[in-house]
């Protein structure tokens, strides 16, 4: 029986939500991970670097498997693996085992990211209006609730293992339910896949616009990754927040991200894409500087809200502009921008860990503020088309 576009939309929304929820659950309790394995910021940076390397290694494999298995099947496999690996964070005996697990968790993350975004593009094409921001809003909402669950778990004294096992088991059940409502690849995508395999398009240097969009994506997603992995530790270490209160900072960040993305499509249509990127970068910069200059818990939580609000619409706007530009194919441009952007999200947190060990965490996060300045500067030079209907992105599904 064919799956209706509305059911498919809800299924993909649930997958994005689960990804954010489970990611935030383990990220919000990273201070306890440090205590459990008796590691410092430098060693935590190495552990998170394994997560980044696992994801980067899996993304090319996921792109190769996508036309063979389809985004629906790959989304299901990626979600189940992601859920299955998370409880191990609280069950291992050594840092070496933890690094190996983070490699596997990163690989599952990379597989899931590629697959679920491809499925989201396919679902968006079944609707008469842009809906990509709503999927990213679901991820942010999941992150907000996951961070809140982390705070509640720490406050109630839940064991780290019980917490992660409970949420992972529930996530697997929901992912299995969502899998039944995902869309299979249409015949046109299968045909374009076969053509691409027979006649490769070859390499083409990216245009200036695509490079600029990639830089904006890198700065934005590095900021997102930094806030996800280090904001809780910063609030505990530098503002002396309790382990129960500190996760509320990431919850505020995720709430702002979800709120901004809910209204993101309408805001872009009203104010323009370039203005949305520039103003968003300025808001993120103001929020980060406030939490670094005034080391108070309340100011830190408020600063994280501003950062989330500022960054919320940048990535959906960048992806939309990349798909609409005419200087190179949408498939090639989106592949380049996505790779650069995810590089910031995945590599940023471990690099911050190394810098925090060499300097301090406050100075390491100050470098992120410098990248927000770069985001604003590059955003001012971009000439972005107005947001309209979703671009024809079929080639992306077959890349």
Secondary structure, 3 states (H helix, E strand, C coil): CCCCHHHHHHHHHHHHHHHHHHHHHHHCCHHHHHHHHCCCHHHHHHHHHHHHHHHHHHHHHHHHHHHHHCHHHHHHHHHHHHHHHHHHHHCCCCHHHHHHHHHHHHHHHHHHHHHHHHHHHHHHCCCCCCCHHHHHHHHHHHHHHHHHHHHHHHHHCCCHHHHHHHHHHHHHHHHHHHHCCCCCCCHHHHHHHHHHHHCCCCCCCCCHHHHHHHHHHHHHHHHHHHHHHHHHHHHHHHCCCCCCCCHHHHHHHHHHHHHHHHCHHHHHHHHCHHHHHHHHHHHHHHHHHHHHHCCCHHHHHHHHHHHHHHHCCHHHHHHHHHHHCCCCCHHHHHHHHHHHHHHHHHHHHHHHHHHHHHCCHHHHHHHHHHHHHHHHHHHHHCCCCCCCCCCCCHHHHCC
